[in-house]
Structures are given as C-alpha cells and as structure tokens.
Amino acid sequence: MFQDNGGWFFKTREGETVGPFQEELEASTQLEVYIRLVNSGLLPCEETLRPVVLEKKRVG
C-alpha cells in the first residue's frame, strides 16, 4: 500500500493500481478483500482472461 496525493492505494499482482481510498484502514480492508477473492479463485487470472479477450477481438 502507498499514499499519493492524499489518497491511499494498493497494487494488484497484475500491476493495476486500486484506489484512491480516503483512509489507510479502508485501503487495507479492500486489499484484504482482494487477496481473499484471488485466493478463492473467484477472480479470473490474467492468463485466463487473455484468450477470452483475443477470441472476442477475432469474432467481433
């Protein structure tokens, strides 16, 4: 987690920046939620999404 321009942020394993959150506690809580979702398998990983996106580009 990091603070920038008065807001709190965290980076995902995919390199995305999430935020800003007004409070450090809120950013920390959302980071914990994100980690639990990733560990549970409820969020698709980038490798899973990439073929779907490529297929949509070919079709559409």
DSSP file (Angstrom, degrees, kcal/mol; ACC not computed):
  #  RESIDUE AA STRUCTURE BP1 BP2  ACC     N-H-->O    O-->H-N    N-H-->O    O-->H-N    TCO  KAPPA ALPHA  PHI   PSI    X-CA   Y-CA   Z-CA
    1    1 A M              0   0    0      0, 0.0     2,-0.3     0, 0.0     9,-0.2   0.000 360.0 360.0 360.0 151.5    0.0    0.0    0.0
    2    2 A F  E     -A    9   0A   0      7,-2.3     7,-2.8     2,-0.0     2,-0.4  -0.989 360.0-127.1-151.7 159.7    1.1    3.5   -0.6
    3    3 A Q  E     +A    8   0A   0     -2,-0.3     2,-0.3     5,-0.2     5,-0.2  -0.903  28.6 169.6-110.8 136.8   -0.1    7.1   -0.2
    4    4 A D  E >   -A    7   0A   0      3,-2.7     3,-2.2    -2,-0.4    -2,-0.0  -0.965  65.9 -11.3-148.6 128.9   -0.1    9.5   -3.1
    5    5 A N  T 3  S-     0   0    0     -2,-0.3     3,-0.1     1,-0.3    -1,-0.0   0.823 128.4 -51.7  54.8  35.2   -1.7   13.0   -3.3
    6    6 A G  T 3  S+     0   0    0      1,-0.3    -1,-0.3    14,-0.0     2,-0.3   0.364 119.0 100.5  87.1  -5.4   -3.7   12.5   -0.1
    7    7 A G  E <   -A    4   0A   0     -3,-2.2    -3,-2.7    13,-0.0     2,-0.4  -0.774  66.6-127.3-112.7 159.0   -5.2    9.1   -1.2
    8    8 A W  E     +AB   3  21A   0     13,-2.6    13,-1.9    -2,-0.3     2,-0.3  -0.858  32.0 173.4-105.8 140.3   -4.3    5.5   -0.3
    9    9 A F  E     -A    2   0A   0     -7,-2.8    -7,-2.3    -2,-0.4     2,-0.3  -0.890  17.5-159.6-137.7 162.2   -3.7    2.9   -3.0
   10   10 A F  E     - B   0  18A   0      8,-1.9     8,-3.3    -2,-0.3     2,-0.4  -0.979  18.2-129.4-140.6 158.1   -2.6   -0.7   -3.5
   11   11 A K  E     - B   0  17A   0     -2,-0.3     6,-0.2     6,-0.2     2,-0.1  -0.855  18.5-137.7-106.2 140.7   -1.2   -2.5   -6.5
   12   12 A T    >   -     0   0    0      4,-2.7     3,-1.8    -2,-0.4    19,-0.0  -0.387  31.9-102.4 -86.2 170.5   -2.6   -5.9   -7.6
   13   13 A R  T 3  S+     0   0    0      1,-0.3    -1,-0.1     2,-0.1    -2,-0.0   0.730 124.2  59.3 -65.5 -20.5   -0.5   -8.8   -8.8
   14   14 A E  T 3  S-     0   0    0      2,-0.1    -1,-0.3    32,-0.0    -3,-0.0   0.483 122.7-107.0 -85.1  -3.1   -1.4   -7.8  -12.3
   15   15 A G  S <  S+     0   0    0     -3,-1.8     2,-0.2     1,-0.3    -2,-0.1   0.523  71.9 142.7  91.2   6.1    0.2   -4.4  -11.7
   16   16 A E        -     0   0    0      1,-0.0    -4,-2.7    -5,-0.0     2,-0.5  -0.570  47.2-133.0 -79.5 143.6   -3.1   -2.4  -11.5
   17   17 A T  E     -B   11   0A   0     -6,-0.2     2,-0.5    -2,-0.2    -6,-0.2  -0.860  19.4-160.9 -97.1 128.5   -3.4    0.4   -9.1
   18   18 A V  E     -B   10   0A   0     -8,-3.3    -8,-1.9    -2,-0.5     3,-0.2  -0.935  36.3 -11.1-113.5 130.5   -6.6    0.4   -6.9
   19   19 A G  E     -     0   0A   0     -2,-0.5   -10,-0.2     1,-0.2     2,-0.1  -0.863  28.0-133.7 142.5-174.4   -7.7    3.5   -5.1
   20   20 A P  E     +     0   0A   0      0, 0.0     2,-0.4     0, 0.0    -1,-0.2   0.391  43.0 177.1 -87.0 151.7   -7.8    6.2   -4.0
   21   21 A F  E     -B    8   0A   0    -13,-1.9   -13,-2.6    -3,-0.2     6,-0.0  -0.926  29.9-136.9-113.9 144.1   -9.2    5.5   -0.6
   22   22 A Q  S    S+     0   0    0     -2,-0.4     2,-0.3   -15,-0.2    -1,-0.1   0.859  86.5  39.4 -69.7 -35.3   -9.6    8.3    1.9
   23   23 A E  S  > S-     0   0    0      1,-0.1     4,-1.9   -15,-0.1     5,-0.2  -0.878  74.0-131.2-120.7 148.2   -8.2    6.3    4.9
   24   24 A E  H  > S+     0   0    0     -2,-0.3     4,-2.6     1,-0.2     5,-0.2   0.881 110.2  56.5 -59.9 -39.4   -5.4    3.8    5.2
   25   25 A L  H  > S+     0   0    0      1,-0.2     4,-2.5     2,-0.2    -1,-0.2   0.895 105.6  50.3 -61.8 -41.1   -7.7    1.4    7.0
   26   26 A E  H  > S+     0   0    0      2,-0.2     4,-2.4     1,-0.2    -1,-0.2   0.916 111.6  47.8 -63.8 -43.2  -10.2    1.4    4.1
   27   27 A A  H  X S+     0   0    0     -4,-1.9     4,-2.1     2,-0.2    -2,-0.2   0.911 112.4  49.8 -63.1 -42.0   -7.3    0.7    1.7
   28   28 A S  H  X S+     0   0    0     -4,-2.6     4,-2.1     2,-0.2    -2,-0.2   0.906 110.7  49.3 -63.2 -43.0   -6.1   -2.1    3.9
   29   29 A T  H  X S+     0   0    0     -4,-2.5     4,-2.1     1,-0.2    -2,-0.2   0.919 112.1  47.7 -63.0 -44.7   -9.5   -3.6    4.2
   30   30 A Q  H  X S+     0   0    0     -4,-2.4     4,-2.5     1,-0.2    -1,-0.2   0.846 109.2  54.2 -67.5 -33.4  -10.1   -3.6    0.5
   31   31 A L  H  X S+     0   0    0     -4,-2.1     4,-2.6     2,-0.2    -1,-0.2   0.919 108.1  49.6 -63.9 -43.4   -6.6   -5.1   -0.1
   32   32 A E  H  X S+     0   0    0     -4,-2.1     4,-2.3     2,-0.2    -2,-0.2   0.904 110.7  50.1 -61.4 -41.6   -7.6   -7.9    2.2
   33   33 A V  H  X S+     0   0    0     -4,-2.1     4,-2.4     2,-0.2    -2,-0.2   0.929 110.7  49.8 -61.5 -45.8  -10.9   -8.4    0.3
   34   34 A Y  H  X S+     0   0    0     -4,-2.5     4,-2.5     1,-0.2    -2,-0.2   0.926 110.6  49.5 -59.5 -46.5   -9.0   -8.5   -3.0
   35   35 A I  H  X S+     0   0    0     -4,-2.6     4,-2.7     1,-0.2    -1,-0.2   0.906 110.8  50.0 -61.6 -42.4   -6.5  -11.1   -1.6
   36   36 A R  H  X S+     0   0    0     -4,-2.3     4,-1.7     2,-0.2     6,-0.2   0.903 110.8  49.6 -63.9 -40.6   -9.3  -13.3   -0.4
   37   37 A L  H  X>S+     0   0    0     -4,-2.4     5,-1.4     2,-0.2     6,-0.9   0.922 112.7  46.9 -63.4 -44.1  -11.1  -13.1   -3.7
   38   38 A V  H ><5S+     0   0    0     -4,-2.5     3,-1.0     1,-0.2    -2,-0.2   0.938 113.3  48.1 -63.1 -46.6   -7.9  -14.0   -5.6
   39   39 A N  H 3<5S+     0   0    0     -4,-2.7    -1,-0.2     1,-0.2    -2,-0.2   0.777 108.8  54.8 -66.5 -26.3   -7.1  -16.9   -3.2
   40   40 A S  H 3<5S-     0   0    0     -4,-1.7    -1,-0.2    -5,-0.2    -2,-0.2   0.638 110.3-120.8 -81.5 -13.9  -10.6  -18.2   -3.5
   41   41 A G  T <<5S+     0   0    0     -3,-1.0    -3,-0.2    -4,-0.8    -2,-0.1   0.542  79.5 121.5  85.5   6.7  -10.5  -18.4   -7.3
   42   42 A L      < +     0   0    0     -5,-1.4    -4,-0.2    -6,-0.2    -5,-0.1   0.715  63.5  64.5 -76.6 -20.3  -13.4  -16.0   -7.7
   43   43 A L  S    S-     0   0    0     -6,-0.9     2,-0.1    -5,-0.1    -2,-0.1  -0.901  89.4-125.7-102.6 128.9  -11.3  -13.6   -9.7
   44   44 A P        -     0   0    0      0, 0.0     2,-0.1     0, 0.0    -2,-0.1  -0.453  25.6-122.4 -69.9 144.7  -10.0  -14.8  -13.1
   45   45 A C    >>  -     0   0    0     -2,-0.1     4,-1.8     1,-0.1     3,-0.8  -0.413  25.6-105.4 -81.7 164.6   -6.3  -14.5  -13.5
   46   46 A E  H 3> S+     0   0    0      1,-0.3     4,-2.4     2,-0.2    -1,-0.1   0.854 120.2  57.7 -59.6 -37.2   -4.8  -12.5  -16.4
   47   47 A E  H 34 S+     0   0    0      1,-0.2    -1,-0.3     2,-0.2     0, 0.0   0.820 107.8  48.0 -64.5 -30.5   -3.8  -15.8  -18.3
   48   48 A T  H <> S+     0   0    0     -3,-0.8     4,-0.7     1,-0.1    -1,-0.2   0.861 113.8  46.2 -76.3 -37.0   -7.5  -16.8  -18.2
   49   49 A L  H  X S+     0   0    0     -4,-1.8     4,-2.4     1,-0.2     3,-0.2   0.859  98.9  69.1 -74.8 -36.2   -8.8  -13.5  -19.4
   50   50 A R  H  X S+     0   0    0     -4,-2.4     4,-2.5     1,-0.2     5,-0.2   0.901  99.3  46.7 -55.7 -49.6   -6.3  -13.0  -22.3
   51   51 A P  H  > S+     0   0    0      0, 0.0     4,-2.4     0, 0.0    -1,-0.2   0.876 112.4  52.1 -61.3 -34.9   -7.6  -15.9  -24.5
   52   52 A V  H  X S+     0   0    0     -4,-0.7     4,-2.2    -3,-0.2    -2,-0.2   0.928 110.9  46.5 -65.4 -44.7  -11.2  -14.7  -24.0
   53   53 A V  H  X S+     0   0    0     -4,-2.4     4,-1.9     2,-0.2    -1,-0.2   0.919 113.1  49.3 -63.8 -44.0  -10.3  -11.1  -25.0
   54   54 A L  H  X S+     0   0    0     -4,-2.5     4,-1.8    -5,-0.2    -2,-0.2   0.903 110.5  50.8 -62.3 -41.1   -8.4  -12.3  -28.1
   55   55 A E  H  X S+     0   0    0     -4,-2.4     4,-2.3     1,-0.2     5,-0.2   0.901 108.6  51.6 -64.0 -41.0  -11.3  -14.5  -29.1
   56   56 A K  H  X S+     0   0    0     -4,-2.2     4,-3.0     1,-0.2    -1,-0.2   0.873 107.7  53.0 -64.0 -36.5  -13.8  -11.6  -28.8
   57   57 A K  H  < S+     0   0    0     -4,-1.9    -1,-0.2     1,-0.2    -2,-0.2   0.889 110.6  47.1 -66.2 -38.2  -11.5   -9.5  -31.0
   58   58 A R  H  < S+     0   0    0     -4,-1.8    -2,-0.2     2,-0.2    -1,-0.2   0.910 119.5  38.9 -67.9 -42.4  -11.5  -12.2  -33.7
   59   59 A V  H  <        0   0    0     -4,-2.3    -2,-0.2     1,-0.2    -3,-0.2   0.928 360.0 360.0 -74.2 -46.5  -15.3  -12.7  -33.6
   60   60 A G     <        0   0    0     -4,-3.0    -1,-0.2    -5,-0.2    -2,-0.2   0.445 360.0 360.0 -90.9 360.0  -16.3   -9.0  -33.1
